[in-house]
Amino acid sequence: MIFSNEQMERYSRHIILKELGVKGQQKLMAGKVLIIGAGGLGSPAALYLAAAGVGTIGIADNDTVDLSNLQRQIIHTSADLGKPKVVSAQETMNAMNGEVAVIPYREKIDSANIKSIINDKNYDFILDCTDNFPAKFLINDACVMLKKPFSHGGIIRFQGQLLTYVPGRGPCYRCLFQSPPPAGAVPSCREAGVLGVLAGVIGTLQATEAIKYLLGLEGLLTGWLLSYNALTMDFRKVKVPVNPRCPVCGGEASITTLVDYEQAVCNL
């Protein structure tokens, strides 16, 4: 791939990094990342991946932009109220970097469509930027079954967390959280609240994980749960072992088909 003068200028701060260089930028431009959720976590992740020049970015969400979203979902503006989030996100990303192919999926992710969406462009890496436990377990299970790496992110109040799953290199989400909590057991962020900038911190870290994976860099959060407390400004990494009895990634997996769980959405 021969870079144009404009591309050399756009990505110059990447290219001068010895860990990236021209070859690294070429990897990003050939990379394909799927973002599931165009809300608080998906917004900064999508913006930074587009800015970085990731060549193909899918974004899946069936919601529309609401006024209460704008406190944290920075990819949308007041002019986008009532617009499908994937359309708003696509417009913003393309306005930032017209070279990026943004693929919108205006549909709710469920057990019937998640595999076909992941396989649609044979995405290299998946970002779980969703706002509810059923979606998170569904994404985990689908990625394990399809052998796709992904980054999990979650936020509520002043707390955020993330981990990265890479097939054969560490635990999946179910190794740590075996099954979804009962409906109503955990308050939604609509009930408990969420600090807007927290979504920016965690979503940007998820984008970082995607970029490092595409570049083949070390230091991914495989085998680690990273938590962040915005009040104390503390980051904490906890080692997470592989669970040999994990029902989806263990040696004798009992979960072999995808299931749609029921629980209230918290609208991150």
Sine and cosine of phi, psi and omega as CSV:
sin_phi,cos_phi,sin_psi,cos_psi,sin_omega,cos_omega
0.00,0.00,0.79,-0.61,0.04,-1.00
-0.98,-0.18,0.82,-0.57,-0.02,-1.00
-0.99,0.15,0.63,-0.78,0.14,-0.99
-0.98,0.22,0.23,-0.97,0.05,-1.00
-0.87,0.50,-0.61,0.79,0.00,-1.00
-0.91,0.41,-0.65,0.76,0.03,-1.00
-0.92,0.40,-0.65,0.76,0.04,-1.00
-0.87,0.49,-0.62,0.79,0.02,-1.00
-0.95,0.30,-0.71,0.70,-0.03,-1.00
-0.85,0.52,-0.70,0.71,-0.11,-0.99
-0.97,-0.22,0.33,0.94,-0.11,-0.99
-0.87,0.50,-0.59,0.81,-0.03,-1.00
-0.95,0.30,-0.40,0.92,0.15,-0.99
-0.97,0.26,-0.73,0.68,-0.16,-0.99
-0.89,0.45,-0.51,0.86,-0.01,-1.00
-0.98,0.19,-0.17,0.99,0.10,-1.00
-0.97,0.26,0.81,-0.59,-0.05,-1.00
-0.90,0.43,-0.42,0.91,0.03,-1.00
-0.97,0.26,-0.26,0.97,0.00,-1.00
-0.92,-0.39,-0.96,0.29,-0.07,-1.00
0.90,0.43,-0.19,-0.98,0.01,-1.00
-0.90,0.44,-0.66,0.75,-0.03,-1.00
-0.90,0.44,-0.63,0.78,0.04,-1.00
-0.91,0.42,-0.67,0.74,0.03,-1.00
-0.91,0.43,-0.58,0.81,0.07,-1.00
-0.89,0.46,-0.62,0.78,0.05,-1.00
-0.88,0.47,-0.68,0.73,0.02,-1.00
-0.89,0.45,-0.67,0.74,-0.04,-1.00
-0.93,0.36,-0.38,0.92,0.06,-1.00
-1.00,-0.05,-0.11,0.99,-0.09,-1.00
-0.98,0.22,0.41,-0.91,0.00,-1.00
-0.71,-0.70,0.87,-0.49,-0.05,-1.00
-0.83,-0.56,0.70,-0.71,0.07,-1.00
-0.96,-0.30,0.81,-0.58,0.06,-1.00
-0.96,-0.27,0.86,-0.50,0.04,-1.00
-0.97,-0.23,0.96,-0.29,-0.06,-1.00
0.92,-0.39,0.89,-0.45,-0.02,-1.00
-0.95,-0.32,0.62,0.78,-0.02,-1.00
-0.97,-0.25,-0.72,-0.70,-0.11,-0.99
-0.89,0.45,-0.69,0.72,0.01,-1.00
-0.98,0.19,-0.67,0.74,-0.04,-1.00
-0.92,0.40,-0.50,0.87,-0.05,-1.00
-0.88,0.48,-0.85,0.52,0.00,-1.00
-0.92,0.40,-0.57,0.82,0.02,-1.00
-0.87,0.49,-0.72,0.69,-0.02,-1.00
-0.90,0.43,-0.67,0.74,-0.02,-1.00
-0.89,0.45,-0.70,0.71,-0.04,-1.00
-0.96,0.29,-0.55,0.84,0.06,-1.00
-0.93,0.37,-0.63,0.78,0.06,-1.00
-0.91,0.41,-0.69,0.72,0.01,-1.00
-0.88,0.47,-0.57,0.82,-0.01,-1.00
-0.96,0.29,-0.26,0.97,0.03,-1.00
1.00,0.00,0.34,0.94,0.09,-1.00
-0.86,0.51,0.81,-0.58,-0.24,-0.97
-0.90,0.43,-0.66,0.75,-0.02,-1.00
-0.76,-0.65,0.83,-0.56,0.00,-1.00
-0.79,-0.62,0.92,-0.39,0.12,-0.99
-1.00,0.02,0.55,-0.83,0.03,-1.00
-0.63,-0.78,0.84,-0.54,-0.11,-0.99
-0.89,-0.45,0.78,-0.62,0.03,-1.00
-0.14,-0.99,0.61,-0.79,0.01,-1.00
-0.94,-0.34,0.15,0.99,-0.08,-1.00
-1.00,-0.02,0.25,-0.97,0.12,-0.99
-0.92,-0.39,0.34,-0.94,-0.05,-1.00
-0.96,0.29,0.79,-0.61,-0.01,-1.00
-0.88,-0.48,0.45,-0.89,-0.04,-1.00
-0.84,0.54,-0.59,0.81,-0.02,-1.00
-0.93,0.36,-0.25,0.97,0.02,-1.00
-0.96,0.29,-0.46,0.89,-0.25,-0.97
-0.95,0.31,-0.19,0.98,0.04,-1.00
-0.93,0.36,-0.32,0.95,-0.09,-1.00
-0.57,-0.83,-0.36,0.93,-0.08,-1.00
-1.00,-0.04,0.99,0.15,-0.30,-0.95
-0.97,0.25,-0.09,1.00,0.04,-1.00
-0.98,0.17,-0.24,0.97,-0.02,-1.00
-0.95,-0.32,0.43,-0.90,0.03,-1.00
-0.79,-0.62,0.08,-1.00,0.02,-1.00
-0.86,0.51,-0.49,0.87,0.01,-1.00
-0.94,0.34,-0.24,0.97,-0.05,-1.00
-0.99,-0.11,0.04,1.00,-0.05,-1.00
-0.83,0.56,0.76,-0.64,-0.02,-1.00
1.00,0.06,-0.15,0.99,-0.02,-1.00
-1.00,0.09,0.57,-0.82,0.12,-0.99
-0.82,0.57,0.70,-0.72,-0.06,-1.00
-0.87,0.48,-0.60,0.80,-0.02,-1.00
-0.93,0.37,-0.52,0.85,0.04,-1.00
-0.95,0.32,-0.72,0.69,0.04,-1.00
-0.86,0.51,-0.71,0.70,0.00,-1.00
-0.89,0.45,-0.70,0.72,0.00,-1.00
-0.86,0.51,-0.70,0.72,-0.01,-1.00
-0.89,0.46,-0.68,0.73,-0.01,-1.00
-0.92,0.39,-0.69,0.73,0.00,-1.00
-0.91,0.42,-0.68,0.74,0.00,-1.00
-0.94,0.34,-0.50,0.87,0.08,-1.00
-0.92,0.38,-0.53,0.85,0.04,-1.00
-0.97,0.24,-0.69,0.73,-0.07,-1.00
-0.52,-0.85,0.99,-0.14,-0.06,-1.00
-0.94,0.33,-0.17,0.99,0.01,-1.00
-0.99,0.16,-0.28,0.96,-0.05,-1.00
-0.99,0.15,0.73,-0.68,0.08,-1.00
-1.00,0.03,0.93,-0.35,0.01,-1.00
-0.98,-0.17,0.84,-0.55,-0.05,-1.00
-0.94,-0.33,0.96,-0.29,-0.01,-1.00
-1.00,0.06,0.64,-0.77,0.10,-0.99
-0.83,-0.56,0.99,-0.13,-0.02,-1.00
-1.00,0.04,0.97,0.24,0.00,-1.00
-0.36,-0.93,0.46,-0.89,0.06,-1.00
-0.97,0.25,0.77,-0.64,0.03,-1.00
-0.95,0.31,0.79,-0.62,0.06,-1.00
-0.57,-0.82,-0.03,-1.00,-0.07,-1.00
-0.91,0.42,-0.36,0.93,-0.05,-1.00
-0.99,0.13,-0.43,0.90,-0.12,-0.99
-0.86,-0.51,-0.20,0.98,-0.16,-0.99
-0.90,0.43,-0.63,0.78,0.00,-1.00
-0.92,0.40,-0.64,0.77,-0.01,-1.00
-0.93,0.37,-0.56,0.83,0.03,-1.00
-0.94,0.34,-0.71,0.71,0.04,-1.00
-0.87,0.49,-0.63,0.77,-0.03,-1.00
-0.99,0.13,-0.18,0.98,-0.10,-1.00
-0.81,0.58,-0.75,0.67,0.03,-1.00
-0.90,-0.44,0.24,0.97,-0.05,-1.00
0.78,0.62,0.83,0.55,-0.08,-1.00
-0.86,0.51,0.63,-0.78,-0.02,-1.00
-0.98,0.19,-0.54,0.84,-0.13,-0.99
-0.49,-0.87,0.59,-0.81,-0.05,-1.00
-0.89,-0.46,0.66,-0.75,0.13,-0.99
-0.94,-0.35,0.86,-0.50,0.12,-0.99
-1.00,0.05,0.99,-0.12,0.02,-1.00
-0.93,-0.37,0.53,0.85,-0.07,-1.00
-1.00,0.08,0.09,-1.00,-0.16,-0.99
-0.85,-0.53,0.33,0.95,-0.02,-1.00
-0.43,-0.90,0.45,-0.89,-0.08,-1.00
-0.90,0.43,-0.66,0.75,0.02,-1.00
-0.82,0.57,-0.68,0.73,0.01,-1.00
-0.91,0.41,-0.63,0.77,-0.03,-1.00
-0.91,0.42,-0.67,0.74,0.04,-1.00
-0.94,0.35,-0.58,0.81,0.04,-1.00
-0.90,0.44,-0.72,0.70,0.00,-1.00
-0.89,0.46,-0.70,0.71,0.03,-1.00
-0.84,0.55,-0.78,0.63,-0.08,-1.00
-0.90,0.45,-0.67,0.74,0.01,-1.00
-0.90,0.43,-0.67,0.74,-0.02,-1.00
-0.92,0.39,-0.62,0.78,0.05,-1.00
-0.90,0.45,-0.71,0.70,-0.02,-1.00
-0.91,0.42,-0.58,0.81,-0.02,-1.00
-1.00,-0.02,-0.02,1.00,-0.03,-1.00
0.85,0.52,0.75,0.67,0.01,-1.00
-0.92,-0.39,0.75,-0.67,0.08,-1.00
-0.95,0.30,0.53,-0.85,0.04,-1.00
-0.47,-0.88,0.32,-0.95,0.09,-1.00
-0.92,-0.39,0.81,-0.59,0.10,-0.99
-1.00,-0.07,0.71,-0.71,0.12,-0.99
-0.71,-0.70,0.57,-0.82,0.03,-1.00
-0.49,-0.87,0.58,-0.82,0.01,-1.00
-0.62,-0.79,0.50,-0.86,0.17,-0.99
-0.29,-0.96,0.63,-0.77,-0.04,-1.00
0.79,0.61,-0.94,-0.34,-0.01,-1.00
-0.91,-0.42,0.22,0.98,-0.11,-0.99
-0.91,-0.41,0.68,-0.73,0.08,-1.00
-0.70,-0.71,0.39,-0.92,0.03,-1.00
-0.50,-0.87,0.39,-0.92,0.13,-0.99
-0.38,-0.92,0.41,-0.91,0.12,-0.99
-0.51,-0.86,0.33,-0.94,-0.02,-1.00
-0.83,-0.56,0.73,-0.68,0.05,-1.00
-0.95,-0.31,0.78,-0.62,0.14,-0.99
-0.80,-0.60,0.82,-0.57,-0.05,-1.00
-0.78,0.62,0.78,-0.63,0.05,-1.00
0.98,0.18,0.00,1.00,-0.07,-1.00
-0.86,-0.52,0.08,1.00,0.00,-1.00
0.21,-0.98,-0.05,-1.00,-0.08,-1.00
-0.96,0.27,0.39,-0.92,0.13,-0.99
-0.99,-0.13,0.02,-1.00,-0.03,-1.00
-0.87,0.49,-0.60,0.80,-0.01,-1.00
-0.96,0.29,-0.33,0.94,0.10,-1.00
-0.89,0.45,-0.50,0.87,-0.02,-1.00
-0.99,-0.12,-0.71,0.70,0.01,-1.00
-0.87,-0.49,0.98,-0.21,-0.22,-0.98
-0.93,0.36,-0.56,0.83,-0.03,-1.00
-0.47,-0.88,0.38,-0.93,0.00,-1.00
-0.89,0.45,0.57,-0.82,0.07,-1.00
-0.93,0.36,0.39,-0.92,0.06,-1.00
-0.87,0.50,0.52,-0.85,0.03,-1.00
-0.83,0.56,0.77,-0.64,0.02,-1.00
1.00,-0.01,-0.16,0.99,-0.04,-1.00
-0.96,0.29,-0.51,0.86,0.00,-1.00
-0.88,-0.47,0.80,-0.60,-0.01,-1.00
-0.91,0.41,0.59,-0.81,0.07,-1.00
-0.97,0.23,0.29,-0.96,0.03,-1.00
-0.96,0.29,-0.29,0.96,0.15,-0.99
-0.92,0.40,-0.54,0.84,0.02,-1.00
-1.00,0.04,-0.64,0.77,-0.11,-0.99
-1.00,-0.10,-0.35,0.94,-0.04,-1.00
1.00,0.04,0.27,-0.96,0.05,-1.00
-0.42,-0.91,0.71,-0.70,0.06,-1.00
-0.94,0.34,0.82,-0.57,-0.13,-0.99
-0.84,0.55,-0.70,0.71,-0.07,-1.00
-0.93,0.37,-0.32,0.95,0.05,-1.00
-0.86,0.51,-0.63,0.78,0.03,-1.00
-0.88,0.48,-0.59,0.81,0.03,-1.00
-0.91,0.42,-0.64,0.77,0.00,-1.00
-0.90,0.43,-0.79,0.61,-0.09,-1.00
-0.95,0.32,-0.68,0.73,0.01,-1.00
-0.88,0.47,-0.61,0.79,0.03,-1.00
-0.93,0.36,-0.60,0.80,0.07,-1.00
-0.91,0.43,-0.59,0.81,0.07,-1.00
-0.90,0.44,-0.66,0.75,0.05,-1.00
-0.89,0.46,-0.60,0.80,0.04,-1.00
-0.88,0.48,-0.69,0.73,0.03,-1.00
-0.88,0.47,-0.67,0.74,0.02,-1.00
-0.88,0.47,-0.70,0.72,-0.02,-1.00
-0.90,0.43,-0.69,0.72,0.02,-1.00
-0.89,0.45,-0.62,0.78,0.03,-1.00
-0.90,0.43,-0.72,0.69,-0.01,-1.00
-0.88,0.48,-0.56,0.83,-0.02,-1.00
-0.99,0.11,-0.22,0.98,-0.05,-1.00
0.97,0.25,0.44,0.90,0.00,-1.00
-0.99,0.12,0.42,-0.91,0.04,-1.00
-0.99,0.15,0.15,-0.99,0.11,-0.99
1.00,-0.04,0.25,0.97,0.08,-1.00
-0.91,0.41,0.38,-0.92,0.00,-1.00
-0.99,0.12,0.71,0.70,0.10,-0.99
-0.99,0.10,0.82,-0.57,-0.04,-1.00
1.00,0.09,0.14,0.99,-0.01,-1.00
-0.72,-0.70,0.60,-0.80,0.20,-0.98
-0.95,-0.30,0.88,-0.48,0.03,-1.00
-0.99,-0.15,0.84,-0.55,0.04,-1.00
-0.89,-0.45,0.47,-0.88,-0.05,-1.00
-0.68,-0.73,0.76,-0.65,0.06,-1.00
-0.93,-0.37,0.93,-0.37,-0.08,-1.00
-0.95,0.32,-0.40,0.92,0.01,-1.00
-0.96,0.29,-0.69,0.72,-0.04,-1.00
-1.00,-0.09,-0.17,0.99,-0.06,-1.00
0.87,0.50,0.61,0.79,0.00,-1.00
-0.97,-0.24,0.75,-0.66,0.21,-0.98
-0.97,-0.24,0.64,-0.77,0.02,-1.00
-0.67,-0.75,0.75,-0.66,0.06,-1.00
-0.95,-0.33,0.80,-0.60,0.01,-1.00
-0.88,-0.47,0.78,-0.62,0.01,-1.00
-0.93,0.36,0.75,-0.66,0.01,-1.00
-0.88,-0.48,0.90,-0.44,-0.01,-1.00
-0.99,0.16,0.36,-0.93,0.16,-0.99
-0.93,0.37,0.72,-0.70,0.06,-1.00
-1.00,-0.06,0.94,-0.33,-0.04,-1.00
-0.89,0.45,-0.30,0.95,0.03,-1.00
-0.98,-0.20,0.23,0.97,0.02,-1.00
-0.82,0.57,0.75,-0.66,-0.08,-1.00
-0.94,0.35,-0.18,0.98,-0.01,-1.00
-0.88,-0.48,-0.57,0.82,-0.02,-1.00
-0.93,-0.37,-0.02,1.00,0.00,-1.00
-0.95,0.30,0.14,-0.99,-0.05,-1.00
-0.90,0.44,-0.50,0.87,0.04,-1.00
-0.84,-0.54,0.91,0.41,-0.08,-1.00
-0.87,0.49,0.74,-0.68,0.04,-1.00
-0.99,-0.11,-0.28,0.96,0.03,-1.00
-0.99,-0.17,0.95,-0.33,-0.03,-1.00
-0.85,-0.52,-0.10,0.99,0.08,-1.00
-0.77,-0.63,0.41,-0.91,-0.04,-1.00
-0.99,0.13,0.58,-0.81,-0.05,-1.00
-0.79,-0.62,0.63,-0.77,0.11,-0.99
-0.99,-0.11,0.90,-0.43,0.05,-1.00
-1.00,0.01,0.30,-0.95,-0.01,-1.00
-0.94,-0.34,0.78,-0.62,0.15,-0.99
-0.17,-0.99,0.45,-0.89,-0.03,-1.00
-0.91,0.43,0.60,-0.80,0.07,-1.00
-0.99,0.15,0.61,-0.79,0.00,-1.00
-0.96,-0.28,0.01,1.00,0.15,-0.99
0.82,0.57,0.91,0.42,0.04,-1.00
-0.89,0.46,0.00,0.00,0.00,0.00
